[in-house]
Amino acid sequence: MKTTSVPEAVVSPVRIGWLSISALGILALALGTLQSVVEPALPLLQHELGISPAEGALIGNALLITGAVITPVAGKLGDRYGGKRVLVRLMAVVSAGGLMAGLAPNLPVLLLGQVLQGVMVGALPLSFILVRKHLTAGQSQAAIGLVVALFTGGSIVGMLFAGPIAEGLSWQWMFALPTIAIIATTLVVTRLLPHDQPIQSGDGIDWPGTVLLSGTLLAFMLGLVTVTRDGGVPPLAVGAMAVAVAALATGWVVVERRAASPMVDLRMLAKPAMWNACVLTFVITASSGMVLFLLPQLFAVSADGYGFGAGTTDIGLFLLPGAIAGAVSDSVGGIAARRFGPRAVVIVGTVVTATTMIALASLHTAEWQLVLAKVLTAFAAGVGTTALLAGTATAIETKDIGIATSLLVVTRVIGVALGAQVGGAILDAGAEPTTGRPTDSAFATGFAVAGLVAALSLLVVRMTKKGVQA
């Protein structure tokens, strides 16, 4: 008698109530909070740990890198071993990372904690697996919407409360309090949700590809930090770093091309629509990542010079409108792509971003200028990348949608991470020799470079006109 778990789950699933869905939503809220506390507190962390801007960029990027490589893996693990089982184990890793960050005495320990926290990105696809298996189609759509909305809401909560917690208690509690909430909610999820049956699959997990991609990104970012620190390093050392990054990247490409079930199916890039969307997504998010890093740094610079001397609480409030604009843009992007076409949306978003950043390079003397720039660039980047995602999903075969969207999500995260690291490198390279503080010209250069990078999207759209269709 040969049966599989898939038909059984469809015919007689164990139904769950809204109490269980609420537990998943609260878990997503706590995860979103933990993920977002670093952005407004980054200048404070740099001061407390005595590190440079480029080293500070690594704190947020360590989480992003783990998220980028765990995204394609989490869903496969959930299907193979059961969504609940994998979710609980991932939350144990996240909790260990959060507690480690909360107790971190130095940068290396904090970075390791952030790396462990990065697996939280896998919680969303695992939550989707659980609700699909235990709810009807209509109910699962509503439940998924609730989980995503609460995760986004958690990002806003973290941005708002990072400052009061850090200034009222200590920066360690920014990580500890959300982690305690995650531990408590995971226990509730473990108690309320039934175990789901794993789905038998012949597809393997591409662990070599996962490790090589992580190593490539970390090596590149550490190389940027090293090159721009204290006058840089000898040319021979720079060459050695470049060779190491190139070797890791080449190894990853070779592994992905030969893997039976690759982490990222590079064969998809042979399709013009996919290639064009990935290039545009990378360029847009790289510019967005630079803005994401540079603005909090400028807010925090002492007001006796060209900065504003803002504390963590004020920085969170200044960044809040941009966070809301970014959240709204995700829903607007798909609608805009359907109405005007991805190409038109990308062009408009690029013009807005490039114009805003070039203007900000010469005009950044008031808080409202930076707040407005954050709102405009966050909305433009969100609309553009979501339009590309929606456009690609309709331009390829249905059987390839999962692979294509995963590839775009990974590209999006990598672009933001590398953009932030480049922004940190620019500030380090333009720091005053005596104080180590970035100069006003360094920020102007960073904003100008972000604008020029965004403008590259126009060139890409022009060169790949057939691949980005309306």
RANORJO-V294993 format. One record per residue. RES is the residue in three letters. OMEGA is omega in whole degrees, -180 to 180 (NA if undefined). NEAR is the number of other C-alpha atoms within 10 Angstrom. Layout:
# RANORJO-V294993
((RES,OMEGA,NEAR) (RES,OMEGA,NEAR))
This chain:
# RANORJO-V294993
((MET,-173,2) (LYS,177,3) (THR,178,7) (THR,-177,11) (SER,-177,12) (VAL,179,14) (PRO,180,10) (GLU,-178,11) (ALA,-178,17) (VAL,-175,14) (VAL,-175,8) (SER,178,10) (PRO,174,18) (VAL,-176,14) (ARG,176,12) (ILE,-179,16) (GLY,-177,11) (TRP,173,11) (LEU,177,13) (SER,178,18) (ILE,178,24) (SER,177,16) (ALA,176,20) (LEU,180,28) (GLY,179,25) (ILE,175,22) (LEU,177,28) (ALA,178,29) (LEU,180,27) (ALA,179,25) (LEU,178,29) (GLY,178,25) (THR,180,31) (LEU,-178,28) (GLN,-168,26) (SER,-175,23) (VAL,-175,29) (VAL,-171,24) (GLU,180,23) (PRO,-176,31) (ALA,-175,24) (LEU,177,22) (PRO,178,26) (LEU,179,20) (LEU,178,20) (GLN,180,19) (HIS,-177,12) (GLU,-177,12) (LEU,180,14) (GLY,-177,13) (ILE,-178,14) (SER,177,23) (PRO,-180,31) (ALA,175,27) (GLU,177,24) (GLY,179,26) (ALA,179,28) (LEU,-176,24) (ILE,177,23) (GLY,-176,24) (ASN,178,27) (ALA,177,24) (LEU,-179,23) (LEU,-179,25) (ILE,179,26) (THR,179,24) (GLY,-179,24) (ALA,-175,26) (VAL,-180,26) (ILE,-176,21) (THR,-180,23) (PRO,-175,25) (VAL,-172,21) (ALA,-179,25) (GLY,179,21) (LYS,178,20) (LEU,179,20) (GLY,178,25) (ASP,-174,19) (ARG,-173,19) (TYR,-178,15) (GLY,-175,20) (GLY,-178,27) (LYS,-178,23) (ARG,-179,17) (VAL,180,20) (LEU,-179,26) (VAL,180,18) (ARG,176,12) (LEU,179,22) (MET,174,25) (ALA,177,19) (VAL,179,18) (VAL,-180,26) (SER,177,26) (ALA,178,18) (GLY,179,26) (GLY,178,32) (LEU,178,21) (MET,178,22) (ALA,180,29) (GLY,180,21) (LEU,-172,17) (ALA,176,17) (PRO,-176,13) (ASN,-176,13) (LEU,-178,19) (PRO,180,12) (VAL,178,16) (LEU,178,23) (LEU,179,23) (LEU,176,19) (GLY,179,27) (GLN,177,29) (VAL,180,24) (LEU,179,25) (GLN,-176,31) (GLY,180,28) (VAL,178,26) (MET,180,26) (VAL,179,24) (GLY,-179,25) (ALA,-177,26) (LEU,178,22) (PRO,178,19) (LEU,175,25) (SER,179,24) (PHE,178,20) (ILE,-178,20) (LEU,-177,26) (VAL,178,24) (ARG,-176,20) (LYS,-172,21) (HIS,178,22) (LEU,173,20) (THR,-177,13) (ALA,-179,12) (GLY,179,9) (GLN,-178,14) (SER,177,19) (GLN,179,14) (ALA,-179,13) (ALA,178,22) (ILE,178,22) (GLY,179,14) (LEU,-179,18) (VAL,-180,23) (VAL,-180,18) (ALA,-180,15) (LEU,176,24) (PHE,176,23) (THR,177,21) (GLY,177,20) (GLY,178,25) (SER,178,24) (ILE,178,24) (VAL,180,21) (GLY,180,27) (MET,-178,29) (LEU,-171,24) (PHE,178,20) (ALA,-178,28) (GLY,179,25) (PRO,179,17) (ILE,-178,20) (ALA,-177,21) (GLU,180,16) (GLY,180,10) (LEU,175,11) (SER,-178,14) (TRP,179,24) (GLN,-179,20) (TRP,175,20) (MET,179,27) (PHE,-173,30) (ALA,-175,20) (LEU,176,17) (PRO,180,25) (THR,177,26) (ILE,177,15) (ALA,179,18) (ILE,179,25) (ILE,-179,19) (ALA,-177,12) (THR,177,20) (THR,177,22) (LEU,178,13) (VAL,179,16) (VAL,180,22) (THR,-178,16) (ARG,-171,10) (LEU,-173,16) (LEU,176,21) (PRO,176,16) (HIS,177,14) (ASP,-178,21) (GLN,176,21) (PRO,179,19) (ILE,-180,17) (GLN,-179,12) (SER,177,9) (GLY,-179,9) (ASP,177,11) (GLY,177,15) (ILE,-177,19) (ASP,-180,18) (TRP,177,13) (PRO,179,16) (GLY,178,22) (THR,-179,22) (VAL,-178,13) (LEU,178,21) (LEU,177,25) (SER,-179,20) (GLY,179,18) (THR,-178,19) (LEU,179,21) (LEU,179,17) (ALA,179,19) (PHE,-177,20) (MET,176,25) (LEU,177,15) (GLY,177,19) (LEU,179,23) (VAL,-177,25) (THR,-177,19) (VAL,-175,20) (THR,-177,20) (ARG,172,18) (ASP,177,14) (GLY,176,11) (GLY,-178,15) (VAL,-180,12) (PRO,-179,9) (PRO,-179,10) (LEU,179,9) (ALA,177,14) (VAL,178,16) (GLY,179,11) (ALA,178,12) (MET,-180,19) (ALA,179,14) (VAL,-180,12) (ALA,179,17) (VAL,-180,20) (ALA,-180,15) (ALA,178,14) (LEU,-180,20) (ALA,179,20) (THR,178,15) (GLY,179,17) (TRP,180,21) (VAL,-180,18) (VAL,-180,13) (VAL,-178,18) (GLU,-179,23) (ARG,-176,16) (ARG,-175,10) (ALA,178,17) (ALA,178,14) (SER,-173,14) (PRO,175,23) (MET,176,26) (VAL,-178,26) (ASP,-176,19) (LEU,178,17) (ARG,177,11) (MET,-178,16) (LEU,177,17) (ALA,178,10) (LYS,-176,12) (PRO,-178,14) (ALA,-178,21) (MET,-180,25) (TRP,-179,19) (ASN,-180,23) (ALA,180,28) (CYS,180,24) (VAL,-180,18) (LEU,178,27) (THR,-180,29) (PHE,-178,25) (VAL,-179,24) (ILE,-176,31) (THR,176,29) (ALA,176,29) (SER,179,33) (SER,179,27) (GLY,177,26) (MET,179,27) (VAL,-179,26) (LEU,-178,23) (PHE,-172,28) (LEU,-174,22) (LEU,178,21) (PRO,179,24) (GLN,-179,26) (LEU,176,24) (PHE,-172,26) (ALA,-178,21) (VAL,-177,20) (SER,-177,13) (ALA,179,12) (ASP,177,8) (GLY,-178,10) (TYR,-176,15) (GLY,-174,19) (PHE,178,18) (GLY,-177,17) (ALA,174,20) (GLY,-177,20) (THR,179,31) (THR,180,19) (ASP,179,18) (ILE,178,28) (GLY,178,26) (LEU,178,18) (PHE,-177,24) (LEU,-175,24) (LEU,179,21) (PRO,178,18) (GLY,178,22) (ALA,178,22) (ILE,178,17) (ALA,178,19) (GLY,179,23) (ALA,179,20) (VAL,-176,15) (SER,-179,23) (ASP,179,18) (SER,-179,14) (VAL,-175,17) (GLY,-180,27) (GLY,179,22) (ILE,-179,16) (ALA,179,19) (ALA,-180,24) (ARG,-175,15) (ARG,-173,12) (PHE,-178,12) (GLY,-178,19) (PRO,-177,27) (ARG,-180,25) (ALA,-180,19) (VAL,180,24) (VAL,-179,28) (ILE,-180,19) (VAL,179,14) (GLY,180,27) (THR,179,27) (VAL,180,16) (VAL,-178,20) (THR,-178,30) (ALA,179,24) (THR,-179,18) (THR,-176,23) (MET,177,27) (ILE,178,19) (ALA,-179,17) (LEU,179,20) (ALA,-179,20) (SER,-176,14) (LEU,179,13) (HIS,-176,19) (THR,-180,12) (ALA,-178,12) (GLU,-176,15) (TRP,178,11) (GLN,179,14) (LEU,179,24) (VAL,180,19) (LEU,178,16) (ALA,179,23) (LYS,180,27) (VAL,-177,18) (LEU,-177,20) (THR,179,28) (ALA,180,28) (PHE,-179,25) (ALA,-180,26) (ALA,180,28) (GLY,179,24) (VAL,-178,30) (GLY,-178,32) (THR,178,29) (THR,177,26) (ALA,178,31) (LEU,179,31) (LEU,180,27) (ALA,-180,20) (GLY,-180,24) (THR,-179,25) (ALA,179,19) (THR,-176,12) (ALA,-178,15) (ILE,-179,15) (GLU,-177,10) (THR,-177,10) (LYS,-178,8) (ASP,-175,12) (ILE,-179,16) (GLY,180,11) (ILE,-176,17) (ALA,-178,24) (THR,176,18) (SER,179,19) (LEU,179,24) (LEU,178,25) (VAL,178,20) (VAL,179,22) (THR,-180,22) (ARG,-179,23) (VAL,180,23) (ILE,179,24) (GLY,179,23) (VAL,-178,27) (ALA,-179,30) (LEU,177,26) (GLY,178,28) (ALA,-179,30) (GLN,176,28) (VAL,177,25) (GLY,177,30) (GLY,179,28) (ALA,179,26) (ILE,179,23) (LEU,178,27) (ASP,-179,27) (ALA,-179,23) (GLY,-179,20) (ALA,176,23) (GLU,-177,13) (PRO,-175,11) (THR,-176,6) (THR,-176,7) (GLY,-179,15) (ARG,178,17) (PRO,179,22) (THR,177,20) (ASP,180,19) (SER,177,14) (ALA,177,21) (PHE,178,24) (ALA,178,21) (THR,179,19) (GLY,179,28) (PHE,180,27) (ALA,179,21) (VAL,178,21) (ALA,178,29) (GLY,180,27) (LEU,177,18) (VAL,177,22) (ALA,-179,29) (ALA,177,22) (LEU,179,17) (SER,179,23) (LEU,179,19) (LEU,180,13) (VAL,179,16) (VAL,-180,21) (ARG,-178,14) (MET,-175,11) (THR,-174,18) (LYS,-177,13) (LYS,-176,13) (GLY,-180,19) (VAL,-173,25) (GLN,175,17) (ALA,NA,15))
